[in-house]
Amino acid sequence: GTNVDEAKALIANAGLKIVPVDDLDEAARVAVKLSTIVKLAHSANLSVNFEIPPIS
């Protein structure tokens, strides 16, 4: 077996600011979307903060 559940619990409790995504393709799409948001904000002289929901 794998330790997926244990790994997710460790990550959830580590206090890291990460967006948990299990699928690599979806993770890439999320990364591009977040990057686009940050780039647009910077071009408008705005700062952005992301609130990441708790891992369930």
mmCIF entry with sequence, helices, sheets and N, C-alpha, C, O atoms, coordinates in Angstrom:
data_MODEL
# 
_entry.id   MODEL 
# 
_entity.id                         1 
_entity.type                       polymer 
_entity.pdbx_number_of_molecules   1 
# 
_entity_poly.entity_id                      1 
_entity_poly.type                           'polypeptide(L)' 
_entity_poly.nstd_linkage                   no 
_entity_poly.nstd_monomer                   no 
_entity_poly.pdbx_seq_one_letter_code       GTNVDEAKALIANAGLKIVPVDDLDEAARVAVKLSTIVKLAHSANLSVNFEIPPIS 
_entity_poly.pdbx_seq_one_letter_code_can   GTNVDEAKALIANAGLKIVPVDDLDEAARVAVKLSTIVKLAHSANLSVNFEIPPIS 
_entity_poly.pdbx_strand_id                 A 
# 
loop_
_entity_poly_seq.entity_id 
_entity_poly_seq.num 
_entity_poly_seq.mon_id 
_entity_poly_seq.hetero 
1 1  GLY n 
1 2  THR n 
1 3  ASN n 
1 4  VAL n 
1 5  ASP n 
1 6  GLU n 
1 7  ALA n 
1 8  LYS n 
1 9  ALA n 
1 10 LEU n 
1 11 ILE n 
1 12 ALA n 
1 13 ASN n 
1 14 ALA n 
1 15 GLY n 
1 16 LEU n 
1 17 LYS n 
1 18 ILE n 
1 19 VAL n 
1 20 PRO n 
1 21 VAL n 
1 22 ASP n 
1 23 ASP n 
1 24 LEU n 
1 25 ASP n 
1 26 GLU n 
1 27 ALA n 
1 28 ALA n 
1 29 ARG n 
1 30 VAL n 
1 31 ALA n 
1 32 VAL n 
1 33 LYS n 
1 34 LEU n 
1 35 SER n 
1 36 THR n 
1 37 ILE n 
1 38 VAL n 
1 39 LYS n 
1 40 LEU n 
1 41 ALA n 
1 42 HIS n 
1 43 SER n 
1 44 ALA n 
1 45 ASN n 
1 46 LEU n 
1 47 SER n 
1 48 VAL n 
1 49 ASN n 
1 50 PHE n 
1 51 GLU n 
1 52 ILE n 
1 53 PRO n 
1 54 PRO n 
1 55 ILE n 
1 56 SER n 
# 
_struct_asym.id          A 
_struct_asym.entity_id   1 
# 
loop_
_struct_conf.conf_type_id 
_struct_conf.id 
_struct_conf.pdbx_PDB_helix_id 
_struct_conf.beg_label_comp_id 
_struct_conf.beg_label_asym_id 
_struct_conf.beg_label_seq_id 
_struct_conf.pdbx_beg_PDB_ins_code 
_struct_conf.end_label_comp_id 
_struct_conf.end_label_asym_id 
_struct_conf.end_label_seq_id 
_struct_conf.pdbx_end_PDB_ins_code 
_struct_conf.beg_auth_comp_id 
_struct_conf.beg_auth_asym_id 
_struct_conf.beg_auth_seq_id 
_struct_conf.end_auth_comp_id 
_struct_conf.end_auth_asym_id 
_struct_conf.end_auth_seq_id 
_struct_conf.pdbx_PDB_helix_class 
_struct_conf.details 
_struct_conf.pdbx_PDB_helix_length 
HELX_P HELX_P1 AA1 VAL A 4  ? ASN A 13 ? VAL A 4  ASN A 13 1 ? 10 
HELX_P HELX_P2 AA2 LEU A 24 ? SER A 43 ? LEU A 24 SER A 43 1 ? 20 
# 
_struct_conf_type.id          HELX_P 
_struct_conf_type.criteria    ? 
_struct_conf_type.reference   ? 
# 
loop_
_atom_site.group_PDB 
_atom_site.id 
_atom_site.type_symbol 
_atom_site.label_atom_id 
_atom_site.label_alt_id 
_atom_site.label_comp_id 
_atom_site.label_asym_id 
_atom_site.label_entity_id 
_atom_site.label_seq_id 
_atom_site.pdbx_PDB_ins_code 
_atom_site.Cartn_x 
_atom_site.Cartn_y 
_atom_site.Cartn_z 
_atom_site.occupancy 
_atom_site.B_iso_or_equiv 
_atom_site.pdbx_formal_charge 
_atom_site.auth_seq_id 
_atom_site.auth_comp_id 
_atom_site.auth_asym_id 
_atom_site.auth_atom_id 
_atom_site.pdbx_PDB_model_num 
ATOM 1   N N  . GLY A 1 1  ? 0.809   -1.183 0.000   1.00 0.00 ? 1  GLY A N  1 
ATOM 2   C CA . GLY A 1 1  ? 0.000   0.000  0.000   1.00 0.00 ? 1  GLY A CA 1 
ATOM 3   C C  . GLY A 1 1  ? 0.860   1.258  0.000   1.00 0.00 ? 1  GLY A C  1 
ATOM 4   O O  . GLY A 1 1  ? 2.089   1.212  0.061   1.00 0.00 ? 1  GLY A O  1 
ATOM 5   N N  . THR A 1 2  ? 0.179   2.341  -0.069  1.00 0.00 ? 2  THR A N  1 
ATOM 6   C CA . THR A 1 2  ? 0.852   3.641  -0.037  1.00 0.00 ? 2  THR A CA 1 
ATOM 7   C C  . THR A 1 2  ? 0.494   4.360  1.247   1.00 0.00 ? 2  THR A C  1 
ATOM 8   O O  . THR A 1 2  ? -0.394  3.934  1.986   1.00 0.00 ? 2  THR A O  1 
ATOM 9   N N  . ASN A 1 3  ? 1.170   5.418  1.495   1.00 0.00 ? 3  ASN A N  1 
ATOM 10  C CA . ASN A 1 3  ? 0.927   6.241  2.678   1.00 0.00 ? 3  ASN A CA 1 
ATOM 11  C C  . ASN A 1 3  ? 0.323   7.577  2.284   1.00 0.00 ? 3  ASN A C  1 
ATOM 12  O O  . ASN A 1 3  ? 0.674   8.614  2.848   1.00 0.00 ? 3  ASN A O  1 
ATOM 13  N N  . VAL A 1 4  ? -0.585  7.554  1.315   1.00 0.00 ? 4  VAL A N  1 
ATOM 14  C CA . VAL A 1 4  ? -1.171  8.789  0.794   1.00 0.00 ? 4  VAL A CA 1 
ATOM 15  C C  . VAL A 1 4  ? -1.876  9.567  1.889   1.00 0.00 ? 4  VAL A C  1 
ATOM 16  O O  . VAL A 1 4  ? -1.676  10.774 2.028   1.00 0.00 ? 4  VAL A O  1 
ATOM 17  N N  . ASP A 1 5  ? -2.703  8.878  2.668   1.00 0.00 ? 5  ASP A N  1 
ATOM 18  C CA . ASP A 1 5  ? -3.450  9.577  3.718   1.00 0.00 ? 5  ASP A CA 1 
ATOM 19  C C  . ASP A 1 5  ? -2.517  10.175 4.764   1.00 0.00 ? 5  ASP A C  1 
ATOM 20  O O  . ASP A 1 5  ? -2.730  11.295 5.227   1.00 0.00 ? 5  ASP A O  1 
ATOM 21  N N  . GLU A 1 6  ? -1.488  9.426  5.132   1.00 0.00 ? 6  GLU A N  1 
ATOM 22  C CA . GLU A 1 6  ? -0.525  9.933  6.111   1.00 0.00 ? 6  GLU A CA 1 
ATOM 23  C C  . GLU A 1 6  ? 0.238   11.130 5.551   1.00 0.00 ? 6  GLU A C  1 
ATOM 24  O O  . GLU A 1 6  ? 0.489   12.100 6.266   1.00 0.00 ? 6  GLU A O  1 
ATOM 25  N N  . ALA A 1 7  ? 0.602   11.063 4.280   1.00 0.00 ? 7  ALA A N  1 
ATOM 26  C CA . ALA A 1 7  ? 1.321   12.172 3.643   1.00 0.00 ? 7  ALA A CA 1 
ATOM 27  C C  . ALA A 1 7  ? 0.453   13.417 3.586   1.00 0.00 ? 7  ALA A C  1 
ATOM 28  O O  . ALA A 1 7  ? 0.927   14.519 3.858   1.00 0.00 ? 7  ALA A O  1 
ATOM 29  N N  . LYS A 1 8  ? -0.821  13.249 3.232   1.00 0.00 ? 8  LYS A N  1 
ATOM 30  C CA . LYS A 1 8  ? -1.733  14.395 3.185   1.00 0.00 ? 8  LYS A CA 1 
ATOM 31  C C  . LYS A 1 8  ? -1.889  15.018 4.563   1.00 0.00 ? 8  LYS A C  1 
ATOM 32  O O  . LYS A 1 8  ? -1.951  16.241 4.687   1.00 0.00 ? 8  LYS A O  1 
ATOM 33  N N  . ALA A 1 9  ? -1.954  14.189 5.598   1.00 0.00 ? 9  ALA A N  1 
ATOM 34  C CA . ALA A 1 9  ? -2.068  14.712 6.961   1.00 0.00 ? 9  ALA A CA 1 
ATOM 35  C C  . ALA A 1 9  ? -0.812  15.483 7.350   1.00 0.00 ? 9  ALA A C  1 
ATOM 36  O O  . ALA A 1 9  ? -0.907  16.545 7.966   1.00 0.00 ? 9  ALA A O  1 
ATOM 37  N N  . LEU A 1 10 ? 0.355   14.969 7.000   1.00 0.00 ? 10 LEU A N  1 
ATOM 38  C CA . LEU A 1 10 ? 1.607   15.671 7.298   1.00 0.00 ? 10 LEU A CA 1 
ATOM 39  C C  . LEU A 1 10 ? 1.655   17.025 6.607   1.00 0.00 ? 10 LEU A C  1 
ATOM 40  O O  . LEU A 1 10 ? 2.043   18.023 7.215   1.00 0.00 ? 10 LEU A O  1 
ATOM 41  N N  . ILE A 1 11 ? 1.262   17.061 5.343   1.00 0.00 ? 11 ILE A N  1 
ATOM 42  C CA . ILE A 1 11 ? 1.262   18.315 4.587   1.00 0.00 ? 11 ILE A CA 1 
ATOM 43  C C  . ILE A 1 11 ? 0.264   19.289 5.188   1.00 0.00 ? 11 ILE A C  1 
ATOM 44  O O  . ILE A 1 11 ? 0.564   20.473 5.343   1.00 0.00 ? 11 ILE A O  1 
ATOM 45  N N  . ALA A 1 12 ? -0.926  18.794 5.527   1.00 0.00 ? 12 ALA A N  1 
ATOM 46  C CA . ALA A 1 12 ? -1.972  19.656 6.086   1.00 0.00 ? 12 ALA A CA 1 
ATOM 47  C C  . ALA A 1 12 ? -1.532  20.282 7.399   1.00 0.00 ? 12 ALA A C  1 
ATOM 48  O O  . ALA A 1 12 ? -1.891  21.422 7.695   1.00 0.00 ? 12 ALA A O  1 
ATOM 49  N N  . ASN A 1 13 ? -0.760  19.548 8.185   1.00 0.00 ? 13 ASN A N  1 
ATOM 50  C CA . ASN A 1 13 ? -0.342  20.033 9.502   1.00 0.00 ? 13 ASN A CA 1 
ATOM 51  C C  . ASN A 1 13 ? 1.001   20.743 9.493   1.00 0.00 ? 13 ASN A C  1 
ATOM 52  O O  . ASN A 1 13 ? 1.465   21.193 10.540  1.00 0.00 ? 13 ASN A O  1 
ATOM 53  N N  . ALA A 1 14 ? 1.633   20.852 8.334   1.00 0.00 ? 14 ALA A N  1 
ATOM 54  C CA . ALA A 1 14 ? 2.968   21.448 8.251   1.00 0.00 ? 14 ALA A CA 1 
ATOM 55  C C  . ALA A 1 14 ? 2.931   22.968 8.183   1.00 0.00 ? 14 ALA A C  1 
ATOM 56  O O  . ALA A 1 14 ? 3.965   23.617 8.339   1.00 0.00 ? 14 ALA A O  1 
ATOM 57  N N  . GLY A 1 15 ? 1.755   23.545 7.953   1.00 0.00 ? 15 GLY A N  1 
ATOM 58  C CA . GLY A 1 15 ? 1.659   24.999 7.867   1.00 0.00 ? 15 GLY A CA 1 
ATOM 59  C C  . GLY A 1 15 ? 2.176   25.569 6.556   1.00 0.00 ? 15 GLY A C  1 
ATOM 60  O O  . GLY A 1 15 ? 2.436   26.768 6.459   1.00 0.00 ? 15 GLY A O  1 
ATOM 61  N N  . LEU A 1 16 ? 2.326   24.723 5.554   1.00 0.00 ? 16 LEU A N  1 
ATOM 62  C CA . LEU A 1 16 ? 2.815   25.179 4.255   1.00 0.00 ? 16 LEU A CA 1 
ATOM 63  C C  . LEU A 1 16 ? 1.694   25.843 3.475   1.00 0.00 ? 16 LEU A C  1 
ATOM 64  O O  . LEU A 1 16 ? 0.531   25.455 3.590   1.00 0.00 ? 16 LEU A O  1 
ATOM 65  N N  . LYS A 1 17 ? 2.043   26.836 2.688   1.00 0.00 ? 17 LYS A N  1 
ATOM 66  C CA . LYS A 1 17 ? 1.061   27.494 1.833   1.00 0.00 ? 17 LYS A CA 1 
ATOM 67  C C  . LYS A 1 17 ? 1.140   26.862 0.453   1.00 0.00 ? 17 LYS A C  1 
ATOM 68  O O  . LYS A 1 17 ? 1.819   27.357 -0.447  1.00 0.00 ? 17 LYS A O  1 
ATOM 69  N N  . ILE A 1 18 ? 0.427   25.757 0.315   1.00 0.00 ? 18 ILE A N  1 
ATOM 70  C CA . ILE A 1 18 ? 0.398   25.053 -0.961  1.00 0.00 ? 18 ILE A CA 1 
ATOM 71  C C  . ILE A 1 18 ? -1.051  24.785 -1.341  1.00 0.00 ? 18 ILE A C  1 
ATOM 72  O O  . ILE A 1 18 ? -1.934  24.734 -0.486  1.00 0.00 ? 18 ILE A O  1 
ATOM 73  N N  . VAL A 1 19 ? -1.275  24.619 -2.620  1.00 0.00 ? 19 VAL A N  1 
ATOM 74  C CA . VAL A 1 19 ? -2.600  24.268 -3.119  1.00 0.00 ? 19 VAL A CA 1 
ATOM 75  C C  . VAL A 1 19 ? -2.569  22.764 -3.389  1.00 0.00 ? 19 VAL A C  1 
ATOM 76  O O  . VAL A 1 19 ? -1.882  22.311 -4.304  1.00 0.00 ? 19 VAL A O  1 
ATOM 77  N N  . PRO A 1 20 ? -3.302  22.000 -2.606  1.00 0.00 ? 20 PRO A N  1 
ATOM 78  C CA . PRO A 1 20 ? -3.253  20.546 -2.786  1.00 0.00 ? 20 PRO A CA 1 
ATOM 79  C C  . PRO A 1 20 ? -4.056  20.096 -4.003  1.00 0.00 ? 20 PRO A C  1 
ATOM 80  O O  . PRO A 1 20 ? -5.263  20.324 -4.086  1.00 0.00 ? 20 PRO A O  1 
ATOM 81  N N  . VAL A 1 21 ? -3.371  19.459 -4.937  1.00 0.00 ? 21 VAL A N  1 
ATOM 82  C CA . VAL A 1 21 ? -4.023  18.927 -6.134  1.00 0.00 ? 21 VAL A CA 1 
ATOM 83  C C  . VAL A 1 21 ? -3.420  17.548 -6.391  1.00 0.00 ? 21 VAL A C  1 
ATOM 84  O O  . VAL A 1 21 ? -2.199  17.398 -6.448  1.00 0.00 ? 21 VAL A O  1 
ATOM 85  N N  . ASP A 1 22 ? -4.276  16.550 -6.545  1.00 0.00 ? 22 ASP A N  1 
ATOM 86  C CA . ASP A 1 22 ? -3.797  15.181 -6.738  1.00 0.00 ? 22 ASP A CA 1 
ATOM 87  C C  . ASP A 1 22 ? -3.384  14.876 -8.174  1.00 0.00 ? 22 ASP A C  1 
ATOM 88  O O  . ASP A 1 22 ? -2.529  14.020 -8.399  1.00 0.00 ? 22 ASP A O  1 
ATOM 89  N N  . ASP A 1 23 ? -3.972  15.557 -9.138  1.00 0.00 ? 23 ASP A N  1 
ATOM 90  C CA . ASP A 1 23 ? -3.726  15.285 -10.548 1.00 0.00 ? 23 ASP A CA 1 
ATOM 91  C C  . ASP A 1 23 ? -2.697  16.268 -11.099 1.00 0.00 ? 23 ASP A C  1 
ATOM 92  O O  . ASP A 1 23 ? -2.847  17.478 -10.930 1.00 0.00 ? 23 ASP A O  1 
ATOM 93  N N  . LEU A 1 24 ? -1.664  15.764 -11.749 1.00 0.00 ? 24 LEU A N  1 
ATOM 94  C CA . LEU A 1 24 ? -0.581  16.612 -12.246 1.00 0.00 ? 24 LEU A CA 1 
ATOM 95  C C  . LEU A 1 24 ? -1.064  17.621 -13.282 1.00 0.00 ? 24 LEU A C  1 
ATOM 96  O O  . LEU A 1 24 ? -0.642  18.777 -13.259 1.00 0.00 ? 24 LEU A O  1 
ATOM 97  N N  . ASP A 1 25 ? -1.943  17.202 -14.190 1.00 0.00 ? 25 ASP A N  1 
ATOM 98  C CA . ASP A 1 25 ? -2.464  18.137 -15.196 1.00 0.00 ? 25 ASP A CA 1 
ATOM 99  C C  . ASP A 1 25 ? -3.254  19.262 -14.542 1.00 0.00 ? 25 ASP A C  1 
ATOM 100 O O  . ASP A 1 25 ? -3.108  20.427 -14.911 1.00 0.00 ? 25 ASP A O  1 
ATOM 101 N N  . GLU A 1 26 ? -4.087  18.913 -13.574 1.00 0.00 ? 26 GLU A N  1 
ATOM 102 C CA . GLU A 1 26 ? -4.872  19.932 -12.863 1.00 0.00 ? 26 GLU A CA 1 
ATOM 103 C C  . GLU A 1 26 ? -3.948  20.850 -12.065 1.00 0.00 ? 26 GLU A C  1 
ATOM 104 O O  . GLU A 1 26 ? -4.182  22.056 -11.999 1.00 0.00 ? 26 GLU A O  1 
ATOM 105 N N  . ALA A 1 27 ? -2.906  20.293 -11.461 1.00 0.00 ? 27 ALA A N  1 
ATOM 106 C CA . ALA A 1 27 ? -1.943  21.109 -10.717 1.00 0.00 ? 27 ALA A CA 1 
ATOM 107 C C  . ALA A 1 27 ? -1.286  22.131 -11.638 1.00 0.00 ? 27 ALA A C  1 
ATOM 108 O O  . ALA A 1 27 ? -1.083  23.280 -11.247 1.00 0.00 ? 27 ALA A O  1 
ATOM 109 N N  . ALA A 1 28 ? -0.954  21.718 -12.855 1.00 0.00 ? 28 ALA A N  1 
ATOM 110 C CA . ALA A 1 28 ? -0.351  22.645 -13.821 1.00 0.00 ? 28 ALA A CA 1 
ATOM 111 C C  . ALA A 1 28 ? -1.326  23.753 -14.186 1.00 0.00 ? 28 ALA A C  1 
ATOM 112 O O  . ALA A 1 28 ? -0.938  24.918 -14.274 1.00 0.00 ? 28 ALA A O  1 
ATOM 113 N N  . ARG A 1 29 ? -2.596  23.396 -14.401 1.00 0.00 ? 29 ARG A N  1 
ATOM 114 C CA . ARG A 1 29 ? -3.605  24.416 -14.728 1.00 0.00 ? 29 ARG A CA 1 
ATOM 115 C C  . ARG A 1 29 ? -3.771  25.410 -13.579 1.00 0.00 ? 29 ARG A C  1 
ATOM 116 O O  . ARG A 1 29 ? -3.871  26.615 -13.811 1.00 0.00 ? 29 ARG A O  1 
ATOM 117 N N  . VAL A 1 30 ? -3.801  24.915 -12.351 1.00 0.00 ? 30 VAL A N  1 
ATOM 118 C CA . VAL A 1 30 ? -3.942  25.795 -11.188 1.00 0.00 ? 30 VAL A CA 1 
ATOM 119 C C  . VAL A 1 30 ? -2.737  26.722 -11.081 1.00 0.00 ? 30 VAL A C  1 
ATOM 120 O O  . VAL A 1 30 ? -2.892  27.913 -10.809 1.00 0.00 ? 30 VAL A O  1 
ATOM 121 N N  . ALA A 1 31 ? -1.539  26.183 -11.294 1.00 0.00 ? 31 ALA A N  1 
ATOM 122 C CA . ALA A 1 31 ? -0.331  27.001 -11.216 1.00 0.00 ? 31 ALA A CA 1 
ATOM 123 C C  . ALA A 1 31 ? -0.355  28.119 -12.250 1.00 0.00 ? 31 ALA A C  1 
ATOM 124 O O  . ALA A 1 31 ? 0.023   29.251 -11.948 1.00 0.00 ? 31 ALA A O  1 
ATOM 125 N N  . VAL A 1 32 ? -0.793  27.813 -13.460 1.00 0.00 ? 32 VAL A N  1 
ATOM 126 C CA . VAL A 1 32 ? -0.871  28.828 -14.515 1.00 0.00 ? 32 VAL A CA 1 
ATOM 127 C C  . VAL A 1 32 ? -1.908  29.886 -14.158 1.00 0.00 ? 32 VAL A C  1 
ATOM 128 O O  . VAL A 1 32 ? -1.663  31.077 -14.350 1.00 0.00 ? 32 VAL A O  1 
ATOM 129 N N  . LYS A 1 33 ? -3.058  29.470 -13.644 1.00 0.00 ? 33 LYS A N  1 
ATOM 130 C CA . LYS A 1 33 ? -4.100  30.428 -13.254 1.00 0.00 ? 33 LYS A CA 1 
ATOM 131 C C  . LYS A 1 33 ? -3.600  31.365 -12.157 1.00 0.00 ? 33 LYS A C  1 
ATOM 132 O O  . LYS A 1 33 ? -3.800  32.578 -12.233 1.00 0.00 ? 33 LYS A O  1 
ATOM 133 N N  . LEU A 1 34 ? -2.953  30.803 -11.140 1.00 0.00 ? 34 LEU A N  1 
ATOM 134 C CA . LEU A 1 34 ? -2.439  31.639 -10.053 1.00 0.00 ? 34 LEU A CA 1 
ATOM 135 C C  . LEU A 1 34 ? -1.364  32.595 -10.557 1.00 0.00 ? 34 LEU A C  1 
ATOM 136 O O  . LEU A 1 34 ? -1.320  33.758 -10.158 1.00 0.00 ? 34 LEU A O  1 
ATOM 137 N N  . SER A 1 35 ? -0.506  32.100 -11.430 1.00 0.00 ? 35 SER A N  1 
ATOM 138 C CA . SER A 1 35 ? 0.534   32.944 -12.009 1.00 0.00 ? 35 SER A CA 1 
ATOM 139 C C  . SER A 1 35 ? -0.069  34.090 -12.807 1.00 0.00 ? 35 SER A C  1 
ATOM 140 O O  . SER A 1 35 ? 0.419   35.218 -12.743 1.00 0.00 ? 35 SER A O  1 
ATOM 141 N N  . THR A 1 36 ? -1.124  33.806 -13.556 1.00 0.00 ? 36 THR A N  1 
ATOM 142 C CA . THR A 1 36 ? -1.801  34.840 -14.344 1.00 0.00 ? 36 THR A CA 1 
ATOM 143 C C  . THR A 1 36 ? -2.407  35.903 -13.440 1.00 0.00 ? 36 THR A C  1 
ATOM 144 O O  . THR A 1 36 ? -2.314  37.096 -13.728 1.00 0.00 ? 36 THR A O  1 
ATOM 145 N N  . ILE A 1 37 ? -3.027  35.474 -12.351 1.00 0.00 ? 37 ILE A N  1 
ATOM 146 C CA . ILE A 1 37 ? -3.611  36.424 -11.402 1.00 0.00 ? 37 ILE A CA 1 
ATOM 147 C C  . ILE A 1 37 ? -2.537  37.342 -10.834 1.00 0.00 ? 37 ILE A C  1 
ATOM 148 O O  . ILE A 1 37 ? -2.720  38.557 -10.776 1.00 0.00 ? 37 ILE A O  1 
ATOM 149 N N  . VAL A 1 38 ? -1.423  36.761 -10.418 1.00 0.00 ? 38 VAL A N  1 
ATOM 150 C CA . VAL A 1 38 ? -0.333  37.557 -9.841  1.00 0.00 ? 38 VAL A CA 1 
ATOM 151 C C  . VAL A 1 38 ? 0.233   38.518 -10.883 1.00 0.00 ? 38 VAL A C  1 
ATOM 152 O O  . VAL A 1 38 ? 0.494   39.681 -10.575 1.00 0.00 ? 38 VAL A O  1 
ATOM 153 N N  . LYS A 1 39 ? 0.423   38.045 -12.101 1.00 0.00 ? 39 LYS A N  1 
ATOM 154 C CA . LYS A 1 39 ? 0.969   38.895 -13.170 1.00 0.00 ? 39 LYS A CA 1 
ATOM 155 C C  . LYS A 1 39 ? 0.042   40.072 -13.461 1.00 0.00 ? 39 LYS A C  1 
ATOM 156 O O  . LYS A 1 39 ? 0.506   41.204 -13.596 1.00 0.00 ? 39 LYS A O  1 
ATOM 157 N N  . LEU A 1 40 ? -1.265  39.816 -13.559 1.00 0.00 ? 40 LEU A N  1 
ATOM 158 C CA . LEU A 1 40 ? -2.230  40.892 -13.799 1.00 0.00 ? 40 LEU A CA 1 
ATOM 159 C C  . LEU A 1 40 ? -2.248  41.890 -12.641 1.00 0.00 ? 40 LEU A C  1 
ATOM 160 O O  . LEU A 1 40 ? -2.317  43.100 -12.860 1.00 0.00 ? 40 LEU A O  1 
ATOM 161 N N  . ALA A 1 41 ? -2.188  41.389 -11.436 1.00 0.00 ? 41 ALA A N  1 
ATOM 162 C CA . ALA A 1 41 ? -2.189  42.269 -10.267 1.00 0.00 ? 41 ALA A CA 1 
ATOM 163 C C  . ALA A 1 41 ? -0.952  43.164 -10.269 1.00 0.00 ? 41 ALA A C  1 
ATOM 164 O O  . ALA A 1 41 ? -1.050  44.368 -10.034 1.00 0.00 ? 41 ALA A O  1 
ATOM 165 N N  . HIS A 1 42 ? 0.191   42.580 -10.531 1.00 0.00 ? 42 HIS A N  1 
ATOM 166 C CA . HIS A 1 42 ? 1.423   43.375 -10.554 1.00 0.00 ? 42 HIS A CA 1 
ATOM 167 C C  . HIS A 1 42 ? 1.390   44.429 -11.656 1.00 0.00 ? 42 HIS A C  1 
ATOM 168 O O  . HIS A 1 42 ? 1.888   45.538 -11.467 1.00 0.00 ? 42 HIS A O  1 
ATOM 169 N N  . SER A 1 43 ? 0.806   44.092 -12.804 1.00 0.00 ? 43 SER A N  1 
ATOM 170 C CA . SER A 1 43 ? 0.744   45.062 -13.897 1.00 0.00 ? 43 SER A CA 1 
ATOM 171 C C  . SER A 1 43 ? -0.181  46.226 -13.559 1.00 0.00 ? 43 SER A C  1 
ATOM 172 O O  . SER A 1 43 ? -0.071  47.299 -14.154 1.00 0.00 ? 43 SER A O  1 
ATOM 173 N N  . ALA A 1 44 ? -1.085  46.024 -12.612 1.00 0.00 ? 44 ALA A N  1 
ATOM 174 C CA . ALA A 1 44 ? -1.998  47.083 -12.170 1.00 0.00 ? 44 ALA A CA 1 
ATOM 175 C C  . ALA A 1 44 ? -1.536  47.697 -10.849 1.00 0.00 ? 44 ALA A C  1 
ATOM 176 O O  . ALA A 1 44 ? -2.292  48.416 -10.196 1.00 0.00 ? 44 ALA A O  1 
ATOM 177 N N  . ASN A 1 45 ? -0.289  47.410 -10.459 1.00 0.00 ? 45 ASN A N  1 
ATOM 178 C CA . ASN A 1 45 ? 0.279   47.896 -9.196  1.00 0.00 ? 45 ASN A CA 1 
ATOM 179 C C  . ASN A 1 45 ? -0.567  47.504 -7.994  1.00 0.00 ? 45 ASN A C  1 
ATOM 180 O O  . ASN A 1 45 ? -0.790  48.304 -7.085  1.00 0.00 ? 45 ASN A O  1 
ATOM 181 N N  . LEU A 1 46 ? -1.029  46.275 -8.002  1.00 0.00 ? 46 LEU A N  1 
ATOM 182 C CA . LEU A 1 46 ? -1.814  45.725 -6.902  1.00 0.00 ? 46 LEU A CA 1 
ATOM 183 C C  . LEU A 1 46 ? -1.060  44.560 -6.287  1.00 0.00 ? 46 LEU A C  1 
ATOM 184 O O  . LEU A 1 46 ? -0.250  43.908 -6.946  1.00 0.00 ? 46 LEU A O  1 
ATOM 185 N N  . SER A 1 47 ? -1.334  44.311 -5.030  1.00 0.00 ? 47 SER A N  1 
ATOM 186 C CA . SER A 1 47 ? -0.791  43.105 -4.407  1.00 0.00 ? 47 SER A CA 1 
ATOM 187 C C  . SER A 1 47 ? -1.951  42.145 -4.168  1.00 0.00 ? 47 SER A C  1 
ATOM 188 O O  . SER A 1 47 ? -3.091  42.563 -3.967  1.00 0.00 ? 47 SER A O  1 
ATOM 189 N N  . VAL A 1 48 ? -1.649  40.888 -4.193  1.00 0.00 ? 48 VAL A N  1 
ATOM 190 C CA . VAL A 1 48 ? -2.680  39.878 -3.971  1.00 0.00 ? 48 VAL A CA 1 
ATOM 191 C C  . VAL A 1 48 ? -2.237  38.927 -2.874  1.00 0.00 ? 48 VAL A C  1 
ATOM 192 O O  . VAL A 1 48 ? -1.049  38.649 -2.708  1.00 0.00 ? 48 VAL A O  1 
ATOM 193 N N  . ASN A 1 49 ? -3.198  38.445 -2.143  1.00 0.00 ? 49 ASN A N  1 
ATOM 194 C CA . ASN A 1 49 ? -2.977  37.407 -1.139  1.00 0.00 ? 49 ASN A CA 1 
ATOM 195 C C  . ASN A 1 49 ? -3.994  36.309 -1.394  1.00 0.00 ? 49 ASN A C  1 
ATOM 196 O O  . ASN A 1 49 ? -5.161  36.580 -1.675  1.00 0.00 ? 49 ASN A O  1 
ATOM 197 N N  . PHE A 1 50 ? -3.550  35.092 -1.297  1.00 0.00 ? 50 PHE A N  1 
ATOM 198 C CA . PHE A 1 50 ? -4.437  33.960 -1.510  1.00 0.00 ? 50 PHE A CA 1 
ATOM 199 C C  . PHE A 1 50 ? -4.732  33.301 -0.174  1.00 0.00 ? 50 PHE A C  1 
ATOM 200 O O  . PHE A 1 50 ? -3.837  33.122 0.651   1.00 0.00 ? 50 PHE A O  1 
ATOM 201 N N  . GLU A 1 51 ? -5.983  32.945 0.032   1.00 0.00 ? 51 GLU A N  1 
ATOM 202 C CA . GLU A 1 51 ? -6.370  32.158 1.193   1.00 0.00 ? 51 GLU A CA 1 
ATOM 203 C C  . GLU A 1 51 ? -6.605  30.739 0.713   1.00 0.00 ? 51 GLU A C  1 
ATOM 204 O O  . GLU A 1 51 ? -7.466  30.485 -0.129  1.00 0.00 ? 51 GLU A O  1 
ATOM 205 N N  . ILE A 1 52 ? -5.843  29.839 1.253   1.00 0.00 ? 52 ILE A N  1 
ATOM 206 C CA . ILE A 1 52 ? -5.940  28.448 0.845   1.00 0.00 ? 52 ILE A CA 1 
ATOM 207 C C  . ILE A 1 52 ? -6.820  27.718 1.852   1.00 0.00 ? 52 ILE A C  1 
ATOM 208 O O  . ILE A 1 52 ? -6.523  27.715 3.047   1.00 0.00 ? 52 ILE A O  1 
ATOM 209 N N  . PRO A 1 53 ? -7.904  27.097 1.381   1.00 0.00 ? 53 PRO A N  1 
ATOM 210 C CA . PRO A 1 53 ? -8.778  26.390 2.314   1.00 0.00 ? 53 PRO A CA 1 
ATOM 211 C C  . PRO A 1 53 ? -8.053  25.201 2.938   1.00 0.00 ? 53 PRO A C  1 
ATOM 212 O O  . PRO A 1 53 ? -7.143  24.636 2.332   1.00 0.00 ? 53 PRO A O  1 
ATOM 213 N N  . PRO A 1 54 ? -8.454  24.828 4.134   1.00 0.00 ? 54 PRO A N  1 
ATOM 214 C CA . PRO A 1 54 ? -7.808  23.679 4.783   1.00 0.00 ? 54 PRO A CA 1 
ATOM 215 C C  . PRO A 1 54 ? -7.981  22.411 3.957   1.00 0.00 ? 54 PRO A C  1 
ATOM 216 O O  . PRO A 1 54 ? -8.988  22.228 3.274   1.00 0.00 ? 54 PRO A O  1 
ATOM 217 N N  . ILE A 1 55 ? -6.993  21.553 4.034   1.00 0.00 ? 55 ILE A N  1 
ATOM 218 C CA . ILE A 1 55 ? -7.061  20.269 3.346   1.00 0.00 ? 55 ILE A CA 1 
ATOM 219 C C  . ILE A 1 55 ? -8.024  19.379 4.116   1.00 0.00 ? 55 ILE A C  1 
ATOM 220 O O  . ILE A 1 55 ? -7.935  19.245 5.336   1.00 0.00 ? 55 ILE A O  1 
ATOM 221 N N  . SER A 1 56 ? -8.943  18.777 3.378   1.00 0.00 ? 56 SER A N  1 
ATOM 222 C CA . SER A 1 56 ? -9.883  17.873 4.055   1.00 0.00 ? 56 SER A CA 1 
ATOM 223 C C  . SER A 1 56 ? -9.649  16.443 3.671   1.00 0.00 ? 56 SER A C  1 
ATOM 224 O O  . SER A 1 56 ? -10.352 15.552 4.150   1.00 0.00 ? 56 SER A O  1 
# 
